[in-house]
Amino acid sequence: METLIKEESLNNDLNIKIIQYNEGFQKSEVLRIFYEAFEQKITAFIKSKEKAISIYEKSLNTDRIILAVEDKKITGMAGLHYDDKNFTDINYDTLKRYYSPLKSFFMYWGLRLMTPKVQKETVRIDSIAVDKSCRGRGIGTKLIEAVIEFARQNSYGQVLLEVVDTNPKAKVLYERMGFKVKKKVNFYFLTRSAGFSSEYIMVYDIPVNSK
Ligand SMILES: CC(C)(COP(=O)(O)OP(=O)(O)OC[C@H]1O[C@@H](n2cnc3c(N)ncnc32)[C@H](O)[C@@H]1OP(=O)(O)O)[C@@H](O)C(=O)NCCC(=O)NCCS
């Protein structure tokens, strides 16, 4: 995913490019869209917005981020996880700048345990978010299509994502795009403060003859 992975028009009045993140864009703008979409989940783990943004800013692997861009403005983002590298990698030293060593230790391990291992043949969409004012216009669909295309072109066997039980609209979108529920994972009360109690692991299998 070194260069542009997709560029196309959605319709006459909307000209969306799907590209890999590059230095021409502000990390803070990517993080604004990410934070607004996942605020409840993030707040359950890092209470202060400023701290959260600052920690994520130091922890982004930008080679794992694709953007939807309209007139140089970011309208959506997808953070990918493949080949043992996720789009965010919050390490102990970063946490220690903000928290005590003990708290940092528990946060670091909590995060590690919550991040699933990704198999070699899999591209995992860790996070996908479209700017609030731009939702429902096909941008999320285009981002996911671009990820599927990236996986296909690079001979991965599947694209995987998780969707929480309290986000049925997103689940319908993924089903419409050909993702199938592989497993339901129950967290019961453990994730209540993050706004959900279970998640579906969904997979899009890439047909062997299309790679
Ligand atoms: C889910 C999300 C990425 C979809 O992006 P999008 O650009 O709105 O999606 P599209 O326009 O391609 O598709 C729209 C479909 O997405 C679904 N959808 C899910 N959440 C939606 C939302 N908040 N607003 C509008 N559509 C939403 C709808 O079912 C809609 O289907 P419809 O066209 O039949 O009504 C985006 O809505 C978003 O950022 N939501 C908040 C963060 C989130 O939930 N991320 C997914 C975590 S698994």
The ligand as an ORCA input file, in Angstrom:
! r2SCAN-3c Opt
* xyz 0 1
  C     -20.178      2.863      9.876
  C     -19.629      3.976      8.978
  C     -18.109      3.855      8.830
  C     -20.272      3.811      7.582
  O     -19.800      4.831      6.754
  P     -20.818      5.597      5.792
  O     -20.037      6.427      4.859
  O     -21.854      6.248      6.618
  O     -21.441      4.322      5.034
  P     -22.114      4.279      3.607
  O     -22.688      5.609      3.252
  O     -21.201      3.633      2.656
  O     -23.257      3.250      3.888
  C     -24.369      3.699      4.605
  C     -24.873      2.549      5.411
  O     -24.097      2.431      6.591
  C     -24.935      2.187      7.672
  N     -24.586      3.074      8.767
  C     -24.027      2.664      9.910
  N     -23.869      3.672     10.748
  C     -24.345      4.778     10.128
  C     -24.457      6.153     10.495
  N     -24.064      6.587     11.700
  N     -24.972      7.018      9.581
  C     -25.376      6.589      8.366
  N     -25.281      5.304      7.964
  C     -24.782      4.406      8.851
  C     -26.372      2.382      7.235
  O     -27.004      1.136      7.337
  C     -26.318      2.820      5.812
  O     -27.144      2.015      5.041
  P     -28.292      2.677      4.147
  O     -27.569      3.433      3.075
  O     -29.071      1.515      3.649
  O     -29.053      3.561      5.080
  C     -19.990      5.402      9.511
  O     -21.369      5.492      9.606
  C     -19.346      5.735     10.847
  O     -18.271      6.319     10.903
  N     -20.004      5.384     11.950
  C     -19.454      5.641     13.285
  C     -18.262      4.763     13.585
  C     -18.597      3.296     13.434
  O     -19.651      2.847     13.858
  N     -17.666      2.565     12.829
  C     -17.833      1.147     12.592
  C     -17.301      0.370     13.717
  S     -17.411     -1.372     13.367
*
